[in-house]
Each structure stands twice: as structure tokens, then as C-alpha cells.
Amino acid sequence: MPRELPEKPNLEYLKKQAKQLQRTMPKSKLADAQHALANEYGYATWAKLKSRRSAELGPGTNLKGGRVRRRRGSRARDPGWSPGTA
């Protein structure tokens, strides 16, 4: 049975868990520990765990749980943007 993710785990928490796991795995790379941790939580890969976490946060939120700030003028550089669609 897979482990349950905490209600609101942030990416830093998951990275720290992977680093702790790596210390218990002799001669392993961080990627190996990340993969093992993802498997413990029921995900096939670390990337799928990260993408699921991102999807849970919703658009406009970064993986660390903070809101994404738009840079000034970023809408003007968006090819699909027009002044009437803001």
C-alpha cells in the first residue's frame, strides 16, 4: 500500500525526504532516491509525482507552494493576448 502524501506537501519537503532516503542507500544517486520515494507514494517516477503536485496546486502557483508573480509586460509578449482579453 502506498504512503499517503501530507495534505499540502511542498517540493522542498519532498526533496528533503529524498535526500534523507539517499543517505540510507549506499552508493546511490539522488535520482535513485527520488525514484524510490515516488514509488513509495504510488507514482511511477519522480517527474510524475512533481507534476501531480503541481496539478494539485493549480495554475499560477509554483511547486514550492507560493504564488507565481507575473513580470511587468509579460502579457504583451504573449501571442494570444490582446488588450481586450485581460
Secondary structure, DSSP 8 states (H G I E B T S, - for coil): ------SS--HHHHHHHHHHHHHTSTT--HHHHHHHHHHHTT-SSHHHHHHHHHHHH-TTB-TTS-B----TTTTTT-TT--GGG-
